[in-house]
Amino acid sequence: MDHSDNQKNAPSRPVGKAKTAATQFALAMELPFVFVGAIGIGIVFGYYLDKWLHTKMLFIFILGALGFVAGLRDVLHRLPADGNGK
C-alpha cells in the first residue's frame, strides 16, 4: 500500500495549526456576543413586561438574570471540553 497518496491529501502541519488557530479566534470573537446578547434579550423582554404590567424593574432583573444564566450556559457549552480546541 502506498502511503504517499494519504500524505498528499492530508493538510500539512502549519496549515492544520492555522485552521485550529483561526477556529479558536473565531470562537473567541463569537462568545462575547452570545453572552451579551442573551442578557440583552432578557432585559428587553423584561422591560416590555414591566411596561405592560406596570411593575418597576421587577421583570428586568428576573429576565436579565435568566439571560445571564442562559448566556453563561451557552458559552460553556461552546467551549471545548479539553481546552485544546478539539
Buried (B, 14 or more C-beta within 10 A) or exposed (E): EEEEEEEEEEEEEEEEEEEEEEEEEEBEEEBEEBBEBBBBBBBBBBBEBBEEEEEEEEBBEBBBBBBBEBBBEBBEEEEEEEEEEE
